[in-house]
Structure formats: structure tokens, C-alpha cells
Amino acid sequence: MQPDTGGRFSLSLEERDEARASYALGLATAGHEWLARAVVAVEDGNVEIEPWTGSGTPPPWLLQYARAALRTAWHQHREVGWPRRITRWRDQPARGGSESSER
């Protein structure tokens, strides 16, 4: 389901082991959808995104939100395990505002 405004990301756990966790990643905005696989390294939380399927490339602000959710999952995985599914809607940042919130 595509949002009317803003964007939605969805992460679904595919597999995990001692070295990594991999998620099916879906990003959607009004009229566009992209799919890829995201892999999180257990050692340092590094997130790698495999090549996208879909037309063009997703908006950086929406991908940034998905990466931030994966980093949060990495920070918490030792205490609560890897989440099976994460889905969130986010509004598009205001024009001229900072799009960078990843630290």
C-alpha cells in the first residue's frame, strides 16, 4: 500500500546468524515503490543496502529513516533480539530543512 503523502518503509527479517541480520526492505512514496535487501553487521552495526528494484532510486530522506531503524534494531538486538518486522510512515522533510539525522 502506497502512502498518499510522505513515505513508508517496511523491514521484514529474512535471516540472522552470529555475523549479520538480513531484512527485505521496501520503500514507498505516492506513485513509487522500491525493494532491496538490507544487511546489518552484528559486529559494528554497519548497514549495507543491495541494489534496488523499482524505477530510479528512492529518496535519500526515506532511506535514511530505514537505516536509522536498522541501527536502532542493532543497538537493541542483544537484549530483545532482532525484530521480525518494522513498518513506519514518515513525513517528507520540509524543503530547506536538514535531512540528516543519522549519527
Secondary structure as GFF3:
##gff-version 3
##sequence-region A 1 103
A	DSSP	beta_strand	7	16	.	.	.	ID=ss1
A	DSSP	beta_strand	20	29	.	.	.	ID=ss2
A	DSSP	beta_strand	32	41	.	.	.	ID=ss3
A	DSSP	beta_strand	47	49	.	.	.	ID=ss4
A	DSSP	alpha_helix	60	80	.	.	.	ID=ss5
A	DSSP	beta_strand	85	90	.	.	.	ID=ss6
###
